[in-house]
Protein backbone atom coordinates (compact mmCIF):
# COMPACT_ATOMS: atom_id res chain seq x y z
CA UNK A 1 0.00 0.00 0.00
CA UNK A 2 1.16 3.47 -0.64
CA UNK A 3 3.78 4.59 -3.09
CA UNK A 4 5.56 1.62 -4.66
CA UNK A 5 7.76 3.83 -6.84
CA UNK A 6 11.39 2.92 -6.32
CA UNK A 7 10.53 -0.36 -4.59
CA UNK A 8 9.59 -2.31 -7.67
CA UNK A 9 12.39 -4.63 -8.65
CA UNK A 10 14.31 -4.08 -5.43
CA UNK A 11 15.26 -7.43 -3.91
CA UNK A 12 14.12 -8.26 -0.41
CA UNK A 13 17.47 -9.85 0.28
CA UNK A 14 20.87 -9.09 -1.13
CA UNK A 15 23.66 -6.59 -0.92
CA UNK A 16 21.47 -3.53 -1.51
CA UNK A 17 19.20 -4.35 1.38
CA UNK A 18 15.47 -4.16 1.19
CA UNK A 19 12.69 -2.48 3.07
CA UNK A 20 13.82 -1.82 6.60
CA UNK A 21 17.49 -1.86 5.62
CA UNK A 22 17.96 -5.62 6.03
CA UNK A 23 21.14 -7.03 4.56
CA UNK A 24 21.33 -10.79 4.03
CA UNK A 25 18.43 -12.84 5.32
CA UNK A 26 19.01 -16.54 5.93
CA UNK A 27 16.64 -18.90 4.22
CA UNK A 28 15.40 -22.05 5.94
CA UNK A 29 16.73 -24.33 3.19
CA UNK A 30 20.24 -22.94 3.51
CA UNK A 31 20.70 -24.31 7.02
CA UNK A 32 22.18 -22.58 10.06
CA UNK A 33 25.24 -21.32 8.21
CA UNK A 34 28.92 -22.02 8.66
CA UNK A 35 29.92 -23.21 12.07
CA UNK A 36 32.39 -25.50 13.77
CA UNK A 37 32.92 -28.85 12.05
CA UNK A 38 31.04 -31.82 13.44
CA UNK A 39 33.12 -33.97 15.77
CA UNK A 40 32.40 -37.65 16.21
CA UNK A 41 32.00 -38.45 19.90
CA UNK A 42 31.43 -41.60 21.92
CA UNK A 43 28.45 -43.66 20.76
CA UNK A 44 25.41 -43.43 23.04
CA UNK A 45 22.78 -46.00 23.84
CA UNK A 46 25.02 -48.83 25.02
CA UNK A 47 25.10 -47.93 28.72
CA UNK A 48 23.07 -50.94 29.93
CA UNK A 49 25.20 -54.05 30.21
CA UNK A 50 23.00 -56.72 31.86
CA UNK A 51 24.36 -58.34 35.02
CA UNK A 52 21.87 -60.25 37.18
CA UNK A 53 24.01 -60.17 40.31
CA UNK A 54 24.43 -56.41 40.20
CA UNK A 55 20.74 -55.90 39.30
CA UNK A 56 19.56 -57.91 42.32
CA UNK A 57 22.06 -56.28 44.67
CA UNK A 58 20.99 -52.81 43.57
CA UNK A 59 17.23 -53.22 43.05
CA UNK A 60 16.52 -56.48 44.90
CA UNK A 61 14.21 -57.20 47.82
CA UNK A 62 17.00 -57.34 50.43
CA UNK A 63 18.39 -53.97 49.33
CA UNK A 64 14.91 -52.38 49.31
CA UNK A 65 13.96 -53.66 52.77
CA UNK A 66 17.29 -52.61 54.30
CA UNK A 67 16.72 -48.85 53.84
CA UNK A 68 13.83 -46.54 54.79
CA UNK A 69 13.63 -45.19 51.24
CA UNK A 70 13.56 -48.74 49.89
CA UNK A 71 10.63 -49.60 52.16
CA UNK A 72 8.82 -46.55 50.76
CA UNK A 73 9.44 -47.87 47.24
CA UNK A 74 7.99 -51.27 48.19
CA UNK A 75 4.93 -49.64 49.82
CA UNK A 76 4.33 -47.39 46.81
CA UNK A 77 4.44 -50.37 44.49
CA UNK A 78 2.05 -52.30 46.77
CA UNK A 79 -0.41 -49.39 46.77
CA UNK A 80 -0.20 -49.16 43.00
CA UNK A 81 -0.95 -52.87 42.72
CA UNK A 82 2.27 -54.00 41.10
CA UNK A 83 2.60 -57.75 40.72
CA UNK A 84 6.38 -57.55 41.12
CA UNK A 85 7.58 -55.41 44.03
CA UNK A 86 11.31 -55.77 43.41
CA UNK A 87 13.85 -57.93 41.60
WOCORKA-V753928 format. One record per backbone hydrogen bond with DSSP energy under -1.0 kcal/mol. CO is the residue of the C=O (numbers start at 1). NH is the residue of the N-H. E is the energy in kcal/mol with one decimal. If there is no record, write none. Layout:
BEGIN
((CO,NH,E) (CO,NH,E))
END
This chain:
BEGIN
((4,7,-1.7) (4,8,-1.2) (7,10,-2.0) (18,21,-2.3) (23,14,-1.3) (27,30,-1.6) (51,55,-2.5) (52,56,-2.5) (53,57,-2.1) (54,58,-1.9) (55,59,-2.9) (56,60,-1.5) (59,87,-1.5) (60,64,-2.2) (61,65,-2.7) (62,66,-1.3) (67,71,-2.0) (68,72,-1.8) (69,73,-1.8) (70,74,-2.3) (71,75,-2.7) (72,76,-2.6) (73,77,-2.3) (74,78,-2.2) (75,79,-2.7) (76,80,-1.9) (77,82,-2.6))
END
